[in-house]
Amino acid sequence: MAIPDSHTRHLFFTGKGGVGKTSLSCATGLALAETGKQVLIVSTDPASNLDEVLGVTLGQTPTPIPGAPGLFALNIDPEAAAHDYRERMVAPYRGLLPAAAILSMEEQFSGACTMEIAAFDEFSKLLGDPAATTQFEHVIFDTAPTGHTLRLLTLPSAWSEFIDSSTGGASCLGPLAGLEKQQALYAATVAQLADPARTTVVLVSRPETAALREAERTRAELADLGVSHLHLALNGVLAVAETDDTIAGAMMRRGAEALAAMPAGLAALPTTVTPLLPLGTLGLDALRQMANPALIQAPGDEPDSDCILPGKLSGLVEELAQAGRGVILTMGKGGVGKTTLAAAIAVALARRGHPVRLSTTDPAAHVAEAIGESVANLTVSRIDPAAEVAAYRAEVLAKAAANLDPNGRAMLEEDLRSPCTEEIAVFRAFARAVDGGQDAFVVLDTAPTGHTILLLDAAEAYHREVSRTQGDMPEAVRQLLPRLRDPAFTRVLVVALPEATPVHEAERLQADLRRAGIEPFGWVINQSLLASGTRHPLLRQRGVSEAPFIRQVADQLSQRCALVPWLSEPPVGSDGLDQLMQ
Amino acid sequence: MKKLEIFDPAMCCSTGVCGVEVDPVLVQCNADLLWLAEQGVTVNRYNLSQQPQAFAANPAVLKELEAGMERLPLTLIDGQIVATGAYLSRDQLIEKLDLIPSAPPASANPFRVQTNSGCCKPGSGCC
């Protein structure tokens, strides 16, 4: 089997964005359904593409998949779930409380926290309440990206610890008010996850160092939560006979090196290997191939693509350099290479003699590592959530605790351990980094899509608040949204890979940005096999299939775009990064 | 011993630590209430977004709400409204509750707070 062969009732797929969680969970679900089982696939990912993979429009109740008897799927839409949750909290008081009071309650239940809690609530109903899925023999969760998933899973235990240890009573537990009643359900959910007889968690990874490192982090964090029935699914492994093709050789070598250096904790897990497919993974036929590589037909001798390729990244950098300063944001889903591109652009601008500050909010990023050696005019920093939180706590205590008695101070310290504090601390760091764009270039690789949108959303909310109160707000925060919206100050580069799902996801990201009043400057299509010059049959077939997506980006989606080839040498160090410009 | 009740505006939490800036008024207020509870005063605190039933069940509070959201926060002692639109200082609470002062007095100025300007701003990424 090229897919996890597990017989537990629940299966979870988790991993870094873009590793193929949705495809693998669908392939696994389809294979189980084809042995006569009743199977439900559930997505809790706000950026889910379950619809695309299965080729059917899904809703919040199980929908049968045409052509696959026994297979059902549903999408948990966090926004709709948040709306329902808000209604549950507010509706009983309509008519009892004045309209203005109802309005202010509704506002309070409109934030990101509510959305997260609501999504978890829906998820728990499926997992913690057996009656909800009684007709299915297997329930497969195509979970959200790793960090998000873990937060969903750990919040209840973190919060119940927080309640227990809180000394002051009335404390910063926020929307927990509506959550406390469900403690039993959440406890049942976590118990289900930790029960090896009932649940398997599949860590999905590509044969790449960063993805494997992320999988290892997840493994360790799950182990801390008592979840130990794990499986490793290596997806997209290129394994062909001897080849004299530079690209194919490099891809195999890099994959093999990454796997050889795999952390010991991962190497000890039961593992399946899914080969790199010549075509994408949309539709039932592709999913069947994923599970049974024997079905894959050898690539034919297809003609070369006559696709006109977009220009190089160096052309885009030339345009960016003209402003002489400002903020450059690389945005896109996890795994598309935002960090590498941000680093390459920063190095290229610095080499032109511009002062450049490169900063990352991606916790999985190793930007300093990517630069390798120091480059003149370039400074690199990381928005490290742990460090930001510590600094923020110290600042708050210094400012607010001066007049407090020991008990008051103890309570404040306790409150600063709440889950919100990190969000605030990171947000402030982001605003500060953007502020630096007044007199230099600031290049930021933002965290995955959902988080990015939250930051922008937060900026908007703060902006409104600030406009009204003109209170004691840092100037950097006050200026944030106007700066992000100013095309002369901020240039957003949308990053995508030349495949169906990444392009569609980037298209959604662009729509979100436009709703927030931000027009992307351009797009970068990364890791193109078509542009790589490979002659290997399988990779060539994948390359040819990129053409429609490249043209869609160039002709319809972007004002300007650049194409970056798949590189045979990994883009590490400043010389490695220079390759991206060529 | 007297009973003290605070009816807060809708906010994520009542401690003041989770905004872009910490709200020192809320931090101080929280510490004052904790101190009062230690002196034996019964302290109950209600947040409009989390305990709306307490607002709906109290006719005097409802009447204030109908007059406008800026009437919040409300301070009640033994069911009587003693302050609207601002938190009382520790000294003022001591006086209204007929306690003997024993702690160093905090600032005497009641600060105005705006409805919704408390702890977590809507959409702040916090709640």
Interface residues (C-beta under 8 A of the other chain):
Chain A: M89 V90 P92 Y93 L96 L97 P98 A100 A101 S104 M105 E107 Q108 F109 S110 G111 A112 C113 T114 G168 G169 A170 S171 C172 L173 G174 P175 A177 G178 V396 K399 A400 A401 N403 L404 D405 N407 G408 R409 M411 L412 D415 L416 S418 C420 T421 E423 I424 F427 R428 L454 L455 D457 A458 E460 A461 Y462 E465 R468 T469 G471 D472 M473 P474 V477
Chain B: P9 A10 M11 C12 C13 S14 T15 G16 V17 C18 G19 V20 E21 V22 P24 V27 Q28 N30 A31 D32 L33 L34 W35 A37 E38 R45 N47 L48 S49 Q50 Q51 P52 Q53 F55 A56 L62 L65 E66 G68 M69 A103 P104 A106 S107 Q114 T115 N116 S117 C119 C120 K121 P122 G123 S124 G125 C126 C127
